[in-house]
Amino acid sequence: MKFYEIKGFWGLTHFIVMAALVLSCLTLVPILLTMVTWNAVMGDLLEGPTIGFWQAALLAAALMLGAHMVFKPEIEFKFYREEDLLGGNGPQDSDSSKKGH
C-alpha cells in the first residue's frame, strides 16, 4: 500500500479539492446518466413524463439499492418443517434430523 505525504497548506488544499472532485463525480455521474437515460427513453421515445435532477437522484439511489439487494443479498431465509417447530425440539440441522428418522 502506498502512502502519500501531504506537505503544507497547498498540499492540504490540493488534497481537499481532489477529494471533493472525486466525490462529486461519483455522485453526479450516476444521477446525470439516470436523468439523461430516463428522459431519452421515456420522454422522447415513449412520450412519457420527464424527470428533473432530484427525481433522478432518488431514482438512481433506488436503482443502486435494488442492485445491491439483488446481487449482494445479506438476508438469509431458513425454512423449517412444521413438525420440527411444534415437536418441542426447535429448528435443527438437516444432519441431526436425519439421525432420528
Summary of the structure (lengths in Angstrom):
residues: 101
radius of gyration: 25.9
end to end distance: 55.5
largest distance: 74.4
contacts: 184
relative contact order: 0.06
helix: 67%
strand: 0%
